[in-house]
Amino acid sequence: MPKKFNENLMKAMQATGEAVRICKQAMVDANDESCRAMYTAILKDCERHLVMLRGEIDLHKEQKKWDK
């Protein structure tokens, strides 16, 4: 069975990826610039979080803690 912390990393990756997809669609659907600005800011945060999550997964792999 995978380690719980690895499962949590994968769940966070999936949820953040879904947030990116939602924000990209929301920017298309937005009806004003303030909404687009908000979704752009959220998107930047999500992309930064994805980089952090990938880095943590890579670290777990290097430390032989990754069993997914």
MODELLER restraints for C-alpha pairs under 7 A, 6 or more apart:
rsr = mdl.restraints
at = mdl.atoms
rsr.add(forms.Gaussian(group=physical.xy_distance, feature=features.Distance(at['CA:2:A'], at['CA:67:A']), mean=5.88, stdev=0.5))
rsr.add(forms.Gaussian(group=physical.xy_distance, feature=features.Distance(at['CA:2:A'], at['CA:68:A']), mean=6.32, stdev=0.5))
rsr.add(forms.Gaussian(group=physical.xy_distance, feature=features.Distance(at['CA:6:A'], at['CA:66:A']), mean=6.72, stdev=0.5))
rsr.add(forms.Gaussian(group=physical.xy_distance, feature=features.Distance(at['CA:9:A'], at['CA:53:A']), mean=6.73, stdev=0.5))
rsr.add(forms.Gaussian(group=physical.xy_distance, feature=features.Distance(at['CA:13:A'], at['CA:50:A']), mean=6.49, stdev=0.5))
rsr.add(forms.Gaussian(group=physical.xy_distance, feature=features.Distance(at['CA:13:A'], at['CA:53:A']), mean=6.70, stdev=0.5))
rsr.add(forms.Gaussian(group=physical.xy_distance, feature=features.Distance(at['CA:16:A'], at['CA:46:A']), mean=6.00, stdev=0.5))
rsr.add(forms.Gaussian(group=physical.xy_distance, feature=features.Distance(at['CA:16:A'], at['CA:50:A']), mean=6.87, stdev=0.5))
rsr.add(forms.Gaussian(group=physical.xy_distance, feature=features.Distance(at['CA:20:A'], at['CA:43:A']), mean=5.77, stdev=0.5))
rsr.add(forms.Gaussian(group=physical.xy_distance, feature=features.Distance(at['CA:20:A'], at['CA:46:A']), mean=6.34, stdev=0.5))
rsr.add(forms.Gaussian(group=physical.xy_distance, feature=features.Distance(at['CA:23:A'], at['CA:39:A']), mean=5.49, stdev=0.5))
rsr.add(forms.Gaussian(group=physical.xy_distance, feature=features.Distance(at['CA:23:A'], at['CA:43:A']), mean=6.14, stdev=0.5))
rsr.add(forms.Gaussian(group=physical.xy_distance, feature=features.Distance(at['CA:27:A'], at['CA:36:A']), mean=5.16, stdev=0.5))
rsr.add(forms.Gaussian(group=physical.xy_distance, feature=features.Distance(at['CA:27:A'], at['CA:39:A']), mean=6.20, stdev=0.5))
rsr.add(forms.Gaussian(group=physical.xy_distance, feature=features.Distance(at['CA:30:A'], at['CA:36:A']), mean=6.09, stdev=0.5))
rsr.add(forms.Gaussian(group=physical.xy_distance, feature=features.Distance(at['CA:60:A'], at['CA:66:A']), mean=5.30, stdev=0.5))
